[in-house]
Structure formats: C-alpha cells, structure tokens
Amino acid sequence: MHDLPSRPAAGAAAPAGAPTGAGPATPTVRNVAVDAYRGFVMFLMMAEVLRLAAVAAAYPGSWLLGVLAFHQSHVPWAWASLHDLIQPSFSLLVGVALPYSFARRLATDGFPKAFAHALWRSLLLIALGVFLRSVGRTHTNFTFEDTLSQIGMGYPFLFLLATRSTRTLWTALGVILTGYWLAWALYPVPGPGYDYAAVGVPADWAHHYSGFMAHWNKNANLGHAFDTWFLNLFPRETPFVANRGGYLTLSFIPTLGTMLLGLIAGRRLREASPAIPLRWLLVTGTALLAGGVVLHALGINPVVKKVWTPAWTLFSGGLCYLLLAAFSWVIDMRGYKRWAFPLIVIGLNSIAAYLIAHLWEGFIVSSFKTHLGQGIFESFGAGPAPFVEGVAVLGVYWLTLYWMYKRKLFLRI
C-alpha cells in the first residue's frame, strides 16, 4: 500500500512542528523498524491459525500455554491482551506511514488530486472490509466495524489533518476524544428494565458497569443506538439488532485519534532521522498509557477496545508507542536487523497478508488433508493437532509472502 500500513522510509528532517506537506519531496531510505513492527502485528493476526486456546484446553496444567492462549485471545471487555493490540497497531501505523509519502504526493499531484486519491483509497478499504465480512454469506453483510473499514472511514480526515502543524494535531486529538466522550456521557443510560439478552448480552455477563461508567456498557450505549438505525438502512437478511462482540461503526472516530497518534509519531521519526527519538517515544507512550489508566481508575471512562473508548485510544496508543520504541531501539539503535527479516517480508505486504489470513485457511487445510491424508494432523496427537495444523498453514502463508517479496510483488491500494 501507499500511505496505509505501507512501506515508510526515514527521510530528511522537516522543520519542527511544520506540516509534513510543506516543501518539496526529499530522497528517503528504509525505516526497517517500522516495517518489522508492521510485520509483527500482521504475524500476530495470521498466527490465529495456531489455535493456542484449543491447545491450552487440552493441557490445563500448563501455565505457559495458558499465558500464550490468553495473549492470542481478545479480553472479554476491559483492558487488553497482546492480541487486542493488533488493530490499534495497524491503525497507528497508517498514521506513521503518511508523513513519508505525503510531501511527495503533494509535490507530484497537487492537493486536489492527492485528496481525491485519498478518498478513492478510503472507499476501497471500506468496500474491502465489507467484502471480507460477507465471505460465506448468502447476501452482502453491510457492517463497518472491521479494521479496514474503520481505517477507510477515518482516512480522508487524517489526510486533511496531515496539512496542519503538529500542535494542531494534538489539539485535534483532544477535541475528537473529548467530544466523543461527551456525546456518550450525555446519552441516557438504559433503565432497570433494559433487556440485555435481546441485544446479545448473556445473563452471566460479568462486565456491566454501574454509575457513570454504565454509559459504556455493552450494547446499551450511543454507538449501539446509532448502529440499530444506520445498519438497518442497508439491505439485510434479517434486521440488525446488535453486534455480539459489542463492536461499533462509530468507533472509527476514536480510531482516527489512534491514527493521529501515528501521524504525530511518524513526523517525529522523519524530523529526527537518522537519529531515533527514543526518549520522546518512551515518555509520550508512558504518558498516554498512564492517561488511559487514570481515566479508567477514576471512573471517567473505561479502557475498552470493543467500543474503542477515548481511554482505550490513549491506553493502546501508549502501548503502541512503547512497541515502536522497542523495535526502533533493537533494530535502528542496536543494529540487530537480521532476526527481523521474516517479519519484514510480512510487513512489506501487509494488505496481501491480511487477505491471505482471512481467505486462505480453509483451502490450505483441506489441501493438506486431501493430499496427505484426512488424519494427517491428528497423527501428532489430539492435543497438539490444532497447533501442528496451524504451523503448516502459517508456513504456507509466509512462503507465499516470501515468493511475492522475492519477485517484488507488493499489493497496494
């Protein structure tokens, strides 16, 4: 891709706080740490095929498998596992990549054409998200809470903000998160007779909030009310009632905040190049992380990914900054790059990796069983079978991306 989870490079420094689009485009070199971080994120997504939760269930006494299974699963509601950082990392890296291509595109095309291209890219991402959500269904499943659609809906606004100063970006982040928080806080909390079961919340759901935090309860909030109106404007097999996970279309608004954090970080990396602003990443990341924790602890706003609360934007954004700092320290500052090559192969073709992970698993598994025997994976034992199957599928994924890498075939939008 271009400005989306793409292939950013570290270029000549721009004046501090200046819009990235100011001035002519400059020659650039690879930012390997960002490529590796993106590859790590996509690997976590593709590695779902390892099915560590199923393996852990077969070995209930294994502490290690329990930890690995937890971090390959989404938490039920508040806080996060490593798996919960896939989407915010993917979104943040959209912003990180933008400064590296923005000036070049403006210099080549001019703003009107460049913005038209951003709108086209946005529509493609939204459509691709809908397509992937519709695979295996009898009708198009118009839903917009998936990663690609969320990025697509926010991307034109990110592109427009990329023309502004860094100070303006911080101000915009504050306005977006505060305004979104206020809208939810003003939306009335359902009364005691609210039928949670009718909106897909199980009777034993242990994550209801009381008091002010109840404004962010699952499928009883502003975002859910919006979706019961908005999603039913589209043709559906049955009327939309609720998303069983609690995910929402309106989450694209605070997700834009996550992308803005990426844009700010991308500018800082580009301005500091060839140096790495490690201290800034660590201090800013820690402050963002602490901000999210404080909002949750004070009962102002919970840290919940599934409804992408403002506190989650800060909390996850801080963790993403720390991950970016870690990759930058190991690869760019310490010079340890060779180990990251498998991740870079994935990171340079992130959209291809995304599509492969969503579309190929069933075909690969059935092909293995057709040609090697229906019980090929079970021959390793019932417990390890899901993991062995996943390793085989993951190997095919990576070899495909490596074949594309060697032939310089990069899927772009």
Phi, psi and chi 1 to 4 in degrees:
 res  aa     phi    psi   chi1   chi2   chi3   chi4
   1 MET       -  173.6  -58.7  179.8   69.5      -
   2 HIS   -94.5  -94.5  -66.0  -77.0      -      -
   3 ASP   -81.5  -13.1  -54.8  -29.0      -      -
   4 LEU   -76.6 -163.2  -60.9  166.0      -      -
   5 PRO   -56.0   86.7  -22.3   33.8      -      -
   6 SER  -118.1 -144.8  178.1      -      -      -
   7 ARG  -124.4   72.0  -57.7  161.9   52.2 -164.6
   8 PRO   -69.3  160.0   28.2  -34.2      -      -
   9 ALA  -135.7  155.4      -      -      -      -
  10 ALA   -92.6  122.1      -      -      -      -
  11 GLY  -119.3 -164.9      -      -      -      -
  12 ALA   -66.6  150.5      -      -      -      -
  13 ALA   -70.7  146.4      -      -      -      -
  14 ALA  -106.7  161.1      -      -      -      -
  15 PRO   -58.5  139.0  -22.1   31.3      -      -
  16 ALA   -57.8  129.2      -      -      -      -
  17 GLY    80.6   -2.1      -      -      -      -
  18 ALA   -80.4  152.2      -      -      -      -
  19 PRO   -59.4  142.0  -20.8   31.0      -      -
  20 THR   -64.3  -24.9  -16.9      -      -      -
  21 GLY   -78.7   -6.9      -      -      -      -
  22 ALA   -72.9  133.7      -      -      -      -
  23 GLY    87.5  170.9      -      -      -      -
  24 PRO   -73.9  159.0   26.8  -34.5      -      -
  25 ALA   -67.2  148.2      -      -      -      -
  26 THR  -121.4  153.9   54.4      -      -      -
  27 PRO   -60.6  145.8  -20.9   31.7      -      -
  28 THR  -130.5  162.4   58.3      -      -      -
  29 VAL  -126.9  166.3  -65.3      -      -      -
  30 ARG   -65.3  141.4  -62.1  -67.0  -35.7  151.3
  31 ASN  -102.9   90.8 -170.6  -38.1      -      -
  32 VAL   -67.1  -33.5 -179.9      -      -      -
  33 ALA   -62.8  -40.2      -      -      -      -
  34 VAL   -68.1  -40.8  174.0      -      -      -
  35 ASP   -58.6  -43.8  -70.2  -24.9      -      -
  36 ALA   -67.6  -40.8      -      -      -      -
  37 TYR   -61.2  -45.1  179.5   20.7      -      -
  38 ARG   -61.0  -42.8 -175.0 -178.7  -54.1  105.2
  39 GLY   -62.4  -38.1      -      -      -      -
  40 PHE   -62.5  -43.2  173.0   68.0      -      -
  41 VAL   -62.4  -46.5  171.1      -      -      -
  42 MET   -67.4  -33.3  -58.3  -50.6  -62.2      -
  43 PHE   -62.6  -43.3  170.9   79.3      -      -
  44 LEU   -57.6  -39.4  -68.8  178.0      -      -
  45 MET   -69.0  -46.7 -173.3 -168.0   71.2      -
  46 MET   -65.4  -30.7  -65.8 -168.4  -57.0      -
  47 ALA   -73.8    0.2      -      -      -      -
  48 GLU   -56.4  -25.9  -68.8  177.1    0.0      -
  49 VAL   -65.7  -14.9  -64.2      -      -      -
  50 LEU   -71.1  -19.8  -61.9  177.1      -      -
  51 ARG    50.4   54.5  -64.1  168.5   57.9 -164.6
  52 LEU   -66.5  -26.9  -66.4  176.2      -      -
  53 ALA   -64.5  -40.5      -      -      -      -
  54 ALA   -67.1  -38.3      -      -      -      -
  55 VAL   -66.9  -43.1  178.7      -      -      -
  56 ALA   -62.1  -35.6      -      -      -      -
  57 ALA   -64.7  -28.7      -      -      -      -
  58 ALA   -78.4  -17.9      -      -      -      -
  59 TYR  -130.3   71.2  -60.2   95.8      -      -
  60 PRO   -62.8  -17.2   22.2  -32.4      -      -
  61 GLY   -86.6   -3.1      -      -      -      -
  62 SER   -89.5  111.6  172.9      -      -      -
  63 TRP   -65.5  -41.2  173.0   84.5      -      -
  64 LEU   -62.8  -46.0  177.1   60.3      -      -
  65 LEU   -63.7  -34.7  -76.0  174.6      -      -
  66 GLY   -63.4  -42.6      -      -      -      -
  67 VAL   -65.6  -45.3  170.0      -      -      -
  68 LEU   -62.6  -40.3  -67.7  175.0      -      -
  69 ALA   -64.7  -40.8      -      -      -      -
  70 PHE   -59.8  -43.9  171.0   80.0      -      -
  71 HIS   -81.4   -0.9  -75.8  -69.8      -      -
  72 GLN  -107.5   13.4 -159.0 -175.0   51.0      -
  73 SER  -128.0  153.8  -53.5      -      -      -
  74 HIS   -78.0  142.6  -67.7  -60.6      -      -
  75 VAL   -68.6  155.5  -62.9      -      -      -
  76 PRO   -60.8  -40.5  -22.8   32.8      -      -
  77 TRP  -150.7  -79.4 -161.4 -119.7      -      -
  78 ALA   -86.5  156.6      -      -      -      -
  79 TRP    68.9 -154.7  -55.7  112.8      -      -
  80 ALA  -159.4  150.8      -      -      -      -
  81 SER  -105.6  176.1   65.8      -      -      -
  82 LEU   -59.7  -36.3 -177.7   60.0      -      -
  83 HIS   -62.2  -31.3 -155.3   63.7      -      -
  84 ASP   -71.1  -12.5  -71.5  -55.9      -      -
  85 LEU   -89.7   -1.1  -66.5 -179.2      -      -
  86 ILE   -63.4  -54.4  -65.8  173.9      -      -
  87 GLN   -65.9  -46.2 -173.4  171.3   -8.9      -
  88 PRO   -63.5  -34.7   15.1  -27.1      -      -
  89 SER   -65.2  -45.1  -67.5      -      -      -
  90 PHE   -59.1  -43.5 -161.0   76.5      -      -
  91 SER   -68.5  -44.3  -57.4      -      -      -
  92 LEU   -62.1  -37.9 -176.7  127.0      -      -
  93 LEU   -69.6  -21.2  -72.9  168.7      -      -
  94 VAL   -59.8  -47.1  170.6      -      -      -
  95 GLY   -67.8  -38.4      -      -      -      -
  96 VAL   -60.2  -37.9  171.0      -      -      -
  97 ALA   -74.0  -27.7      -      -      -      -
  98 LEU   -60.5  -44.0 -175.9   54.3      -      -
  99 PRO   -60.1  -25.1  -23.8   34.2      -      -
 100 TYR   -76.5  -20.8  -63.9  101.7      -      -
 101 SER  -114.7  -14.7   60.8      -      -      -
 102 PHE   -62.6  -50.2 -173.1   74.0      -      -
 103 ALA   -62.9  -40.7      -      -      -      -
 104 ARG   -63.2  -42.8 -177.3 -173.6   68.9 -113.2
 105 ARG   -68.9  -39.8 -177.6  163.7  -69.4  -79.1
 106 LEU   -64.2  -41.3  -73.7 -172.8      -      -
 107 ALA   -65.9  -33.2      -      -      -      -
 108 THR   -83.1  -43.9  -57.5      -      -      -
 109 ASP  -107.9  -21.9  -61.4  -24.6      -      -
 110 GLY    81.9  158.4      -      -      -      -
 111 PHE   -63.7  -47.1 -176.9   81.3      -      -
 112 PRO   -56.7  -46.1  -25.9   36.1      -      -
 113 LYS   -68.8  -38.1 -174.2  175.4  179.5 -179.4
 114 ALA   -64.8  -40.1      -      -      -      -
 115 PHE   -70.6  -36.9 -177.0   61.8      -      -
 116 ALA   -60.8  -39.0      -      -      -      -
 117 HIS   -65.0  -38.5 -174.3  -98.5      -      -
 118 ALA   -63.8  -40.0      -      -      -      -
 119 LEU   -64.6  -41.9  -71.8  174.8      -      -
 120 TRP   -62.5  -42.9  174.5 -116.7      -      -
 121 ARG   -62.7  -39.5 -176.8  175.9  -58.7  162.0
 122 SER   -60.6  -46.5  169.9      -      -      -
 123 LEU   -62.8  -40.2  -69.2  173.0      -      -
 124 LEU   -62.6  -42.2  -73.6  177.6      -      -
 125 LEU   -65.1  -43.2  -76.4  169.5      -      -
 126 ILE   -61.6  -45.7  -65.5  169.9      -      -
 127 ALA   -64.0  -39.3      -      -      -      -
 128 LEU   -65.6  -38.7 -174.7   55.7      -      -
 129 GLY   -62.2  -44.6      -      -      -      -
 130 VAL   -62.4  -42.5  172.0      -      -      -
 131 PHE   -58.1  -47.7  166.1   76.1      -      -
 132 LEU   -66.2  -33.7  -69.0  174.8      -      -
 133 ARG   -73.3  -13.8  -68.3  -66.6 -173.6 -172.5
 134 SER  -100.1   -6.0  -56.3      -      -      -
 135 VAL   -60.4  129.6  172.0      -      -      -
 136 GLY    85.5    1.1      -      -      -      -
 137 ARG  -101.8  164.4  -66.1  176.3  175.9  -95.1
 138 THR   -86.1  -18.1   57.7      -      -      -
 139 HIS  -137.5  160.7  -64.9   79.3      -      -
 140 THR   -58.9  130.4  -56.7      -      -      -
 141 ASN   -98.8   92.6 -177.8   27.3      -      -
 142 PHE   -75.9   99.8  -72.7  101.2      -      -
 143 THR  -147.3  146.9  179.0      -      -      -
 144 PHE  -131.6   22.7  -54.7   95.5      -      -
 145 GLU   -93.9   -5.2   81.6  -74.0   -9.6      -
 146 ASP   -73.8  166.6   65.4  -75.3      -      -
 147 THR   -57.8  -48.5  -58.2      -      -      -
 148 LEU   -66.0  -43.5  -65.8 -176.8      -      -
 149 SER   -65.1  -40.0  -67.5      -      -      -
 150 GLN   -61.9  -43.7  -68.2  -80.9  -65.5      -
 151 ILE   -64.9  -43.2  -68.7  172.5      -      -
 152 GLY   -60.2  -40.3      -      -      -      -
 153 MET   -69.5  -30.6  -73.8 -173.5  -73.3      -
 154 GLY   -90.8  -16.3      -      -      -      -
 155 TYR   -62.6  -42.4 -171.9   71.8      -      -
 156 PRO   -58.9  -37.6  -24.0   35.0      -      -
 157 PHE   -68.4  -38.4  -57.9  100.7      -      -
 158 LEU   -61.6  -42.2 -177.3   72.7      -      -
 159 PHE   -62.9  -43.0 -169.2   88.3      -      -
 160 LEU   -64.4  -40.9  -70.5  173.4      -      -
 161 LEU   -68.8  -22.4  -73.9  166.0      -      -
 162 ALA   -65.0  -13.3      -      -      -      -
 163 THR   -83.8   -7.1   65.3      -      -      -
 164 ARG  -100.5  167.1  -45.1  -52.3  -64.6  177.3
 165 SER   -70.7  162.8   69.8      -      -      -
 166 THR   -64.1  -36.9  -60.5      -      -      -
 167 ARG   -60.3  -40.5  178.6  177.6  -64.7 -179.0
 168 THR   -64.8  -35.4  -58.4      -      -      -
 169 LEU   -63.3  -43.1  -62.9 -175.1      -      -
 170 TRP   -63.0  -41.0  -77.8  114.4      -      -
 171 THR   -62.8  -44.3  -58.1      -      -      -
 172 ALA   -60.9  -40.7      -      -      -      -
 173 LEU   -59.2  -46.3  175.8   67.7      -      -
 174 GLY   -62.7  -41.6      -      -      -      -
 175 VAL   -65.6  -44.6  169.3      -      -      -
 176 ILE   -61.5  -49.0  -71.0  168.0      -      -
 177 LEU   -71.4  -40.1  -63.6 -173.4      -      -
 178 THR   -68.2  -43.5  -57.5      -      -      -
 179 GLY   -63.2  -41.3      -      -      -      -
 180 TYR   -66.1  -42.0 -165.9   68.7      -      -
 181 TRP   -61.2  -43.8  171.3   85.8      -      -
 182 LEU   -64.9  -40.7 -176.0   60.8      -      -
 183 ALA   -59.9  -42.2      -      -      -      -
 184 TRP   -69.7  -39.8  -78.9   56.4      -      -
 185 ALA   -65.2  -30.9      -      -      -      -
 186 LEU   -83.6  -18.5  -67.2  175.9      -      -
 187 TYR   -71.8  131.3 -173.9   78.9      -      -
 188 PRO   -65.5  143.1   20.6  -31.8      -      -
 189 VAL   -76.3  136.9  173.6      -      -      -
 190 PRO   -58.1  150.5  -21.5   31.9      -      -
 191 GLY   -74.8  177.8      -      -      -      -
 192 PRO   -62.7  -20.1   20.2  -31.5      -      -
 193 GLY   -91.8   10.3      -      -      -      -
 194 TYR   -62.4  132.6 -173.1   73.9      -      -
 195 ASP   -90.7   88.2 -170.7   -5.3      -      -
 196 TYR   -64.6  -34.3  -80.6   95.3      -      -
 197 ALA   -61.7  -33.6      -      -      -      -
 198 ALA   -68.8  -19.0      -      -      -      -
 199 VAL  -111.5   26.4  -68.3      -      -      -
 200 GLY    80.9   15.4      -      -      -      -
 201 VAL   -98.3  117.4 -178.2      -      -      -
 202 PRO   -64.8  155.9   21.2  -31.2      -      -
 203 ALA   -62.9  -29.4      -      -      -      -
 204 ASP   -94.8   19.0   59.4   -9.3      -      -
 205 TRP   -61.6  121.4 -178.4 -109.7      -      -
 206 ALA  -101.1   16.3      -      -      -      -
 207 HIS  -121.2   23.6  -53.4  -77.1      -      -
 208 HIS   -71.3  138.7  -71.4  -64.8      -      -
 209 TYR   -98.3  154.0  -66.4  116.0      -      -
 210 SER  -115.7  168.8   58.6      -      -      -
 211 GLY    66.8 -145.9      -      -      -      -
 212 PHE   -62.3  -36.4 -177.4   71.4      -      -
 213 MET   -66.7  -12.5  -64.9  -94.4  -87.8      -
 214 ALA   -64.0  -15.8      -      -      -      -
 215 HIS   -62.5  -17.1  -72.3  -80.6      -      -
 216 TRP  -114.1   26.5  -71.1  -89.2      -      -
 217 ASN   -73.8  154.2  -83.3  -20.6      -      -
 218 LYS   -62.7  127.5 -178.2  177.6 -179.7  179.8
 219 ASN    52.9   33.7  -69.5  -19.8      -      -
 220 ALA  -146.2   50.9      -      -      -      -
 221 ASN  -146.7  178.4   52.7   57.7      -      -
 222 LEU   -59.9  -44.1  173.3   63.3      -      -
 223 GLY   -62.8  -38.7      -      -      -      -
 224 HIS   -66.9  -41.5  172.1 -102.0      -      -
 225 ALA   -61.7  -40.6      -      -      -      -
 226 PHE   -61.4  -45.1  175.3   83.7      -      -
 227 ASP   -67.5  -34.0  -85.9  -11.5      -      -
 228 THR   -66.7  -22.2   56.1      -      -      -
 229 TRP   -88.5  -53.8  164.7   75.3      -      -
 230 PHE   -67.0  -49.3  176.7   66.7      -      -
 231 LEU   -68.6  -23.0  -64.9 -178.9      -      -
 232 ASN   -82.8   -0.3  -78.7  -49.5      -      -
 233 LEU   -76.3  -17.3  -62.5  177.2      -      -
 234 PHE   -97.1  153.8  -62.6   88.5      -      -
 235 PRO   -64.0  133.0   20.3  -30.8      -      -
 236 ARG  -138.1  154.8  -43.8 -166.6   69.7   82.0
 237 GLU   -64.8  -43.3  -64.9  179.7   71.9      -
 238 THR  -138.2  154.5   58.0      -      -      -
 239 PRO   -58.2  143.1  -24.0   33.9      -      -
 240 PHE   -74.4  130.1  176.1   84.7      -      -
 241 VAL  -112.6  -46.0  174.8      -      -      -
 242 ALA  -169.3  154.7      -      -      -      -
 243 ASN   -87.4  125.0 -176.8  -69.2      -      -
 244 ARG   -62.8  -24.5   63.3 -178.9 -177.7 -179.9
 245 GLY   -90.1  -11.2      -      -      -      -
 246 GLY    89.6    5.0      -      -      -      -
 247 TYR   -70.7  153.6  -61.9  101.0      -      -
 248 LEU  -138.1  149.3  -55.2  166.5      -      -
 249 THR   -64.2  -43.9  -58.3      -      -      -
 250 LEU   -65.2   -9.5  -74.4 -178.9      -      -
 251 SER   -62.2  -13.8  -67.7      -      -      -
 252 PHE   -63.7  -22.1   86.0   90.0      -      -
 253 ILE   -70.3  -55.9  -62.3  172.4      -      -
 254 PRO   -68.4  -24.6   21.9  -31.8      -      -
 255 THR   -63.0  -34.4  -62.8      -      -      -
 256 LEU   -58.1  -36.4  173.2   59.3      -      -
 257 GLY   -60.2  -41.1      -      -      -      -
 258 THR   -62.8  -42.3  -56.9      -      -      -
 259 MET   -65.5  -34.9  -67.3 -168.0  -73.9      -
 260 LEU   -63.7  -40.3  -84.7  174.4      -      -
 261 LEU   -59.5  -38.1  -72.3  172.5      -      -
 262 GLY   -65.9  -41.5      -      -      -      -
 263 LEU   -61.4  -42.3  176.1   58.5      -      -
 264 ILE   -63.0  -44.8  -66.9  166.6      -      -
 265 ALA   -65.2  -40.6      -      -      -      -
 266 GLY   -61.9  -40.6      -      -      -      -
 267 ARG   -61.5  -44.7  -80.6 -168.8 -177.6  175.9
 268 ARG   -63.4  -40.9 -167.6   60.4 -177.8 -105.7
 269 LEU   -63.2  -42.6  -72.5  168.0      -      -
 270 ARG   -67.8  -41.2 -173.8  170.8 -176.7  -97.6
 271 GLU   -66.1  -37.6  -69.1  166.4    2.5      -
 272 ALA   -82.0  -18.0      -      -      -      -
 273 SER   -53.4  137.7  179.1      -      -      -
 274 PRO   -86.4    0.3   32.4  -36.0      -      -
 275 ALA   -73.2  162.2      -      -      -      -
 276 ILE  -112.5  122.2  -59.6  -63.4      -      -
 277 PRO   -76.8   61.2   31.3  -35.0      -      -
 278 LEU   -62.5  -46.0 -174.4   67.0      -      -
 279 ARG   -60.9  -42.1  179.5  176.8  -62.9  179.7
 280 TRP   -61.5  -44.0 -179.0   86.8      -      -
 281 LEU   -61.3  -43.3  -73.9  170.2      -      -
 282 LEU   -68.4  -46.0  -67.9  173.2      -      -
 283 VAL   -67.0  -46.5  170.9      -      -      -
 284 THR   -65.5  -43.1  -52.0      -      -      -
 285 GLY   -61.8  -42.9      -      -      -      -
 286 THR   -65.0  -40.1  -58.7      -      -      -
 287 ALA   -64.6  -43.3      -      -      -      -
 288 LEU   -62.7  -45.8  -68.0  168.1      -      -
 289 LEU   -58.9  -47.1  177.8   64.3      -      -
 290 ALA   -64.1  -37.5      -      -      -      -
 291 GLY   -60.2  -43.2      -      -      -      -
 292 GLY   -64.2  -42.3      -      -      -      -
 293 VAL   -63.2  -43.8  171.9      -      -      -
 294 VAL   -63.5  -43.7  168.3      -      -      -
 295 LEU   -59.2  -40.2  -71.2  175.2      -      -
 296 HIS   -69.1  -47.5 -174.1  104.4      -      -
 297 ALA   -63.9  -33.3      -      -      -      -
 298 LEU   -84.2   -1.7  -65.8  179.7      -      -
 299 GLY    75.6   20.5      -      -      -      -
 300 ILE   -86.4  -38.5  -63.3  171.7      -      -
 301 ASN  -163.5  128.1 -167.2 -129.5      -      -
 302 PRO   -78.3  155.4   29.1  -34.0      -      -
 303 VAL   -89.2   93.9  175.4      -      -      -
 304 VAL  -133.3  118.0  179.4      -      -      -
 305 LYS   -70.3  -41.3  171.6 -171.4  177.4  -69.0
 306 LYS   -62.5  -27.2  -69.3 -175.3  176.9 -178.6
 307 VAL  -110.1    6.7  -67.1      -      -      -
 308 TRP    47.1   61.4 -145.9  -76.4      -      -
 309 THR   -65.4  157.9   60.8      -      -      -
 310 PRO   -55.6  -37.4  -30.8   37.9      -      -
 311 ALA   -63.1  -36.3      -      -      -      -
 312 TRP   -65.9  -38.5  167.8 -102.3      -      -
 313 THR   -57.6  -44.9  -59.7      -      -      -
 314 LEU   -69.4  -48.0  -60.7  178.4      -      -
 315 PHE   -61.0  -52.8  178.6   82.3      -      -
 316 SER   -70.3  -35.8   62.5      -      -      -
 317 GLY   -60.9  -40.5      -      -      -      -
 318 GLY   -62.6  -43.4      -      -      -      -
 319 LEU   -63.5  -39.0  -70.9  174.4      -      -
 320 CYS   -65.2  -39.1  -69.2      -      -      -
 321 TYR   -60.2  -42.0  -93.2   44.8      -      -
 322 LEU   -67.8  -37.9  -63.2 -180.0      -      -
 323 LEU   -64.8  -42.5  -77.4  169.7      -      -
 324 LEU   -62.2  -39.5 -179.5   57.1      -      -
 325 ALA   -63.3  -41.1      -      -      -      -
 326 ALA   -63.8  -46.5      -      -      -      -
 327 PHE   -64.4  -39.2  -83.3   93.3      -      -
 328 SER   -66.1  -39.9  -63.1      -      -      -
 329 TRP   -66.0  -47.8 -179.1   77.9      -      -
 330 VAL   -67.3  -45.7  172.0      -      -      -
 331 ILE   -87.4  -49.5  -67.5  174.2      -      -
 332 ASP   -86.7  -35.0  -68.9  -30.2      -      -
 333 MET   -92.6  -42.1  -61.7 -176.8   71.1      -
 334 ARG   -88.1  -18.3  -59.7  -62.6  -64.2  172.8
 335 GLY    81.7   13.9      -      -      -      -
 336 TYR   -87.7   98.5  -59.4  124.9      -      -
 337 LYS  -114.2  -29.9  -62.5 -178.7  179.6 -179.4
 338 ARG   -62.3  -36.1  -65.5 -178.0   62.8 -179.7
 339 TRP   -62.3  -25.9   68.9  -87.0      -      -
 340 ALA   -84.4   -3.4      -      -      -      -
 341 PHE   -55.6  -44.9  175.7   73.3      -      -
 342 PRO   -59.4  -34.1  -24.2   35.3      -      -
 343 LEU   -72.8  -37.8  -61.5  179.4      -      -
 344 ILE   -63.8  -39.1  -67.8  168.2      -      -
 345 VAL   -55.9  -40.4  167.8      -      -      -
 346 ILE   -73.8  -45.5  -58.3  171.2      -      -
 347 GLY   -64.5  -29.4      -      -      -      -
 348 LEU   -75.8  -11.0  -70.7  177.6      -      -
 349 ASN  -134.0   53.3 -127.0  -24.1      -      -
 350 SER   -65.1  -38.0   56.5      -      -      -
 351 ILE   -69.3  -39.8  -72.5  -62.7      -      -
 352 ALA   -60.8  -43.0      -      -      -      -
 353 ALA   -62.2  -40.6      -      -      -      -
 354 TYR   -62.5  -45.7 -164.5   97.9      -      -
 355 LEU   -68.3  -42.9  -67.5  174.0      -      -
 356 ILE   -58.1  -45.4  -73.3  170.0      -      -
 357 ALA   -64.9  -29.5      -      -      -      -
 358 HIS   -89.5  -19.0  -79.6   78.5      -      -
 359 LEU  -119.2  -20.7  -61.6  173.5      -      -
 360 TRP   -99.8  -18.3  -76.7   22.8      -      -
 361 GLU   -55.3  -51.3 -179.5 -176.2   -1.5      -
 362 GLY   -60.5  -41.6      -      -      -      -
 363 PHE   -64.5  -42.4  169.9   73.8      -      -
 364 ILE   -66.0  -45.4  -66.2  170.7      -      -
 365 VAL   -62.1  -46.0  170.8      -      -      -
 366 SER   -65.1  -34.1   65.0      -      -      -
 367 SER   -67.0  -43.5  -64.0      -      -      -
 368 PHE   -58.1  -45.6  -87.5  119.4      -      -
 369 LYS   -69.4  -34.2  -68.7 -176.6  176.0 -178.4
 370 THR   -64.6  -43.8  -64.2      -      -      -
 371 HIS   -94.4  -20.7  -60.5  -68.8      -      -
 372 LEU  -115.6   -3.6  -60.6  177.6      -      -
 373 GLY   113.6  140.2      -      -      -      -
 374 GLN   -63.1  -26.8  -66.6  -62.0  -48.5      -
 375 GLY  -102.9   22.4      -      -      -      -
 376 ILE   -58.3  -41.9  178.8   61.5      -      -
 377 PHE   -80.2  -34.8  -60.2  116.4      -      -
 378 GLU   -67.1  -19.2  -72.8   71.8   15.7      -
 379 SER   -65.0  -17.0   64.3      -      -      -
 380 PHE   -85.7   -2.1  -68.6   88.4      -      -
 381 GLY   110.3  148.3      -      -      -      -
 382 ALA   -63.0  -38.7      -      -      -      -
 383 GLY   -65.8  -54.0      -      -      -      -
 384 PRO   -76.5  -11.4  -13.2   27.4      -      -
 385 ALA   -53.8  -47.4      -      -      -      -
 386 PRO   -60.5  -36.7  -21.9   33.2      -      -
 387 PHE   -69.2  -44.1  179.0   77.2      -      -
 388 VAL   -62.7  -42.9  176.0      -      -      -
 389 GLU   -59.8  -43.5  178.0 -177.7  -59.5      -
 390 GLY   -64.3  -39.8      -      -      -      -
 391 VAL   -61.0  -42.1  169.0      -      -      -
 392 ALA   -63.1  -44.7      -      -      -      -
 393 VAL   -65.9  -44.0  172.5      -      -      -
 394 LEU   -62.5  -36.2 -164.9   57.6      -      -
 395 GLY   -62.6  -40.2      -      -      -      -
 396 VAL   -66.3  -42.0  174.4      -      -      -
 397 TYR   -53.6  -53.7  -71.9  173.4      -      -
 398 TRP   -66.6  -41.7 -169.8   85.6      -      -
 399 LEU   -62.7  -35.4  -71.8  172.9      -      -
 400 THR   -63.7  -45.1  -58.1      -      -      -
 401 LEU   -67.3  -34.6  -66.5  170.2      -      -
 402 TYR   -66.6  -40.8  178.5   68.1      -      -
 403 TRP   -59.7  -42.9  177.5   86.6      -      -
 404 MET   -65.7  -39.9  -63.4  178.3   70.8      -
 405 TYR   -62.0  -45.3  170.0   84.3      -      -
 406 LYS   -63.7  -30.4  -67.0  -67.7  -72.6 -176.3
 407 ARG   -98.9    9.2  -74.4  154.8 -177.8   78.7
 408 LYS    56.0   41.7  -63.9 -178.7  172.0   57.7
 409 LEU  -100.8  102.9  -59.4  173.6      -      -
 410 PHE  -119.0  120.7  -59.3  107.1      -      -
 411 LEU   -76.9  123.6 -175.6   59.2      -      -
 412 ARG  -126.8  154.2  -55.0  168.0 -172.9 -120.2
 413 ILE  -122.5      -  -69.2  179.7      -      -
